[in-house]
Amino acid sequence: VNEQFLAEITAALAAIVEQGSYKSPPTLVSPQSAAVRLVDGAEVLVFCSNDYLGLASDADVVAAGIDGLRRYGAGTASVRFVCGTFIPHVELEAELANLQATEAALTYSSCWSANLAALTTVVDDSTTVLSDALNHASLIDGIRQSRAGRKVVYPHSDMAALAELLSDCSRTPGRILIVTDGVFSMEGDLAPLADLLELAERFDAVVLMDDSHGTGVLGREGRGTAEHFGVLGEVDIVTGTLGKALGGAAGGFVAARRPVVDLLFQSSRPQIFSNPIPPSVACSAQQAIRTLRARPELLRRLRDNVKVFRDGLAERGLDSLPGESAIIPVVLYDEKLAERLSHRLLEEGILVTAFRYPVVPTGEARIRVQITARHTRDDLHRTLDTIARCAKEVQAR
Ligand SMILES: Cc1ncc(COP(=O)(O)O)c(C=O)c1O
């Protein structure tokens, strides 16, 4: 063992501890849900999961996964182009394409991989990429790894700045790709998608939207940010995750017109060189989509819960960022206060994570509350009261 190497790694860890950003999450011994049991026996309410529709522990979704495991085994033991593709992947992809009102979809082992695949495949050295300043890390890394001729970050959701950049880029030949989240994960706000698509059309640009937090949450039927804005099927490339509203397991997808998806299957490296999701996950995700369609009351409950929580924060004089998604950041501004509040909430039996620099800008530290359809009114009110009480407490210290 190289001791010098280990000493350097230990020093890197010490620096993370010194910054106060060493992560040590609690260990769960029950399924993800509105309340979970920890290894020390404590029961805590979860207000930071992406299990927006409560399907991670839904009986039908779990049963579909078990059935898939029995029928198709533990996994594919190969990448798809080598050993063949499994019927649950094909069926899930048809459902995902349908959900996004487009022609085709392709799954990957994560949305991280899906974003990397899409960005490194459709971007060449003649492409200019215009990327929102608050895009998710997987989009940022995908753009970094692409061979884009030019990469420009535009101010968050600033359509005037984007128009200026587009006008500038359109003078030179080459593809223009606009990259945005549908719902921004740290803010919970939405990209102004209808305006963005208008600009894209005017300047002949292509749009890639990561709708990981919008899929199964926004729009009349939960089809995502595009449905919310009445532009379903109009985004060139939509990516998303299976790890949030759609069953909460793992996996990601790209949905687009057929030639785009064909090219991704033929040449994207995370598809060619990496195993797909296990068939059992394809089965449970498929069931999650069926449940989303069959039980509209889940979406209604999620929205009612979001409204109750937002109104409750305002009534208690707590600062939250506006938005229509199920992500509600409660801003404490001070980094230590946000950390302390998160610790105090866990002591009170409520799990909510604090985010501080570099995940959010300096001076904008926050706890990020995420609401699910599984939360009861009691859960919501208890959490609102506890946040209000503990926020006062940590501010007074
Ligand atoms: C906007 C966004 N994109 C992509 C991802 C990555 O998804 P996955 O866990 O499927 O890799 C996340 C997850 O945090 C996300 O919030």
The ligand as a Gaussian input file, in Angstrom:
#p B3LYP/6-31G(d) Opt

LIG

0 1
 C      -31.794000      17.672000     -12.173000
 C      -31.136000      16.351000     -11.956000
 N      -30.591000      15.719000     -12.992000
 C      -29.991000      14.521000     -12.861000
 C      -29.897000      13.915000     -11.627000
 C      -29.204000      12.599000     -11.512000
 O      -30.145000      11.582000     -11.525000
 P      -29.705000      10.078000     -11.235000
 O      -29.741000       9.894000      -9.758000
 O      -30.697000       9.263000     -11.985000
 O      -28.329000       9.932000     -11.801000
 C      -30.457000      14.524000     -10.510000
 C      -30.367000      13.862000      -9.191000
 O      -29.993000      14.428000      -8.210000
 C      -31.072000      15.788000     -10.677000
 O      -31.598000      16.422000      -9.612000

